[in-house]
Amino acid sequence: MIEHLVPMSGDRPYPPRTTDFTQTFWDGLSERRFLTTVCKECGKKTFPPKPICPACMSAKVEWVELAGEGHIYSFTIIHAAPSIFSQETPYAVGIVDTVEGLRLGARLLMSPDRLRVSMPVSIARMDYEDGPYFGFVETKGDSADV
């Protein structure tokens, strides 16, 4: 379950394009669950969720909940952003290695001067007026090794 809720002002700057398939992910996020798909044939987890396994091409996938924990693999701080994000500069985006072995790109919701490679992080739900999105926050204390 997602523990960290971050209130955001206004609507999402870049709203997701949902489909019948991805709606399960967005519904889960609204319910504080971080979901993705796992292949029933080969066991590969993928993010973003996919209706067909990219490893073995099986259409036998199911939804699973992720722990939402990991470590920062890499990051960058955005100072000059596209106009839809310009009100939020400076902000950080990064790549997070999750405890499940996935590598996710997402917003890092901590002060840019605190960021460091290998910092333990946890998923956070960003609550915009028009719906949720996700990013990562610093985990206090020890986190599982990735």
C-alpha angles and dihedrals in degrees: 000000000000108000100182119073117183118194112221127190122239128354126323107281091223110022116208121254102234126201131187087266099047094043088085089062093049093045089051091050089052087053091050093255123127106213137183138159130270125194114244090206104050103009096237116153117211136193127228090041114258132197091216125044110246090206101055103005093238118152089208100105131144136194119257133177118243124217090236094221132118147113133278110259095181139342145184133201116230115217100157108044135174111274094260090061100032094103089061100054131160096042136143132235124185150167115254125198106214127213087249091060098255122132112218131187113216148138115284107221101201132090108288091230090062096055122113136161112265092024109150112243139180131207117264129193112230108212110210122176092253097043146302133305130173140238138151133265130194114275113229113228127356124343130195115278117258 
